[in-house]
Structures are given as structure tokens and as C-alpha cells.
Amino acid sequence: MNKIRKGDEVIVIAGRDKKRRGVVLARVDADHVLVEGVNVAKKHQKPNPMTGAQGGVVDKTMPIHVSNVAIFNPATGKADRVGIKEVDGHKVRVYRSNGEVVGVKA
């Protein structure tokens, strides 16, 4: 079970974008995620008349390693670790600090 999933709000805990928050857009592979507004690079792009793509310098979100992000706990307002518990026969993710289920809006 993945501890960080698409749609989770995360906070960067290491690197150039430390302390920035964003939403996970996608999991690139088992170890990398795309986070909205984090690790943005400039890419020089050629125009492509077949697709109608404009040329120039564009911003591109690059993957960041999952060890450099932590899930954001809105109850505490800080980064938190995630554990896995079994509730009613289903595995669920819980915050380690307070034991609340991740992603449940109360």
C-alpha cells in the first residue's frame, strides 16, 4: 500500500523547495511523485506545427523523490508520517501523530 497517493496534500521536507506545500498530481514510479508547483524547471521547447504547440521556454514540473516529501496533517498544521491500520477488515492509512484516518473529511 502506497503511503503517498495521487491527490494527497504534501509538504517538501528536503531540497530546493523545502517547506513548500502542494498536491500530488501523479506517481511517476514507485519512488517519484509529481507535486504541483514544486521542482519546476524551465524547458526550451521547439514549435510543433503538427500539434499546434507554440515554441519557447515553458515551465515543466519535474518528479521529486518520495523520501523528500511528507504528508501534510491539517489537524496539526505540520508534516506527518503515515502508518497503516486495519479498520473493519480494510487497511487504511492513519497519521502517526494523532491516529486519525488520512483523507477523511470530518
N, C-alpha and C positions, 0 to 999 in steps of 0.2 A: 504494500500500500504506500503510495506516494505521500510524503508529509507536506509537500508544497504542490498545489494543483493550480490549473488554469482558473482565473477569477479570484484567487486569494489576494488580499492586500498584504504586501510585504514591505520590509524596510531593509535597506542595504546596510550591512554591518562592517564591511571592509572594502577598501579600494577608493578609486577616484570620486565616486558618487556616494560616499559614506553619509548616513543619516537621511538619505532621500527615500521617500515612500512612493509606491506605485502599485499598479495591479498587474498580475502575471497575465500576459497575453497568450503565451503558448509555452509548452515544454519542447525544446529543440531535440534533446535526447535525455538519457537518464540523469545526466549531470548538469545540464544547462537549461536556463529558462530565459524568456524574453520578458522584460519588465518595462512597462510603459514609462517613457521619459528618462530611463536610466541606461547608461552606457551607450549614448548616442554618438555616432561617428558621421563625419562628412564623407560622402561618396561622390566621385566625379562620374557622371553618367552621360553616355553618348545618346543623342537623339535616335529614336527608332520610328521611322515613318510608317512602318507596317502596323504597329500598335498605337501610334499616335503619342508616344511618350516624348515629353519635352526633354531636351538636354540641359546640362548644367550641374551645379553642386546641390545634392539633396541630402537630407538628414536620414540616417538609417539606424534603427535600433539593433544593437548587436547583443548576442547572448551573454549572460553572466552566469558564473558557476553557482550552484545552489548552496554551497558552503558559505558564500558571501552574502546571502540574504536570510532573513528570519521573518517568520510570520508576525504580523502586527496584531496585538491584542487590544481591541478598543476599550475593554474594561479597565485596563491598567494604563493604556496610552504608551506602552513600550513594546519592544521586540520580545518575542517569547518562543520557547521551544515547544514542539508538538509531540505528544505521546499517543498511543493507540490503546483504546479500551474496548471491551465487548459490552454492549448495552442491548438488552432484549434479543440476544442472538446475532447482533450485527456489530461489525467492527466500526468504530467511529474515532475520529481524531479529536483529541482534547488538548487544551492548553495546559502546560506543565505547572504554571504558577497557581492557577485557581481551579483547575479541573473542569472548567466549562467546555461544552462541546463546540468545536470550531464550525463557524458558518451558520449557526442557529441564531436568528434574529429574535430577541426577546422584547 
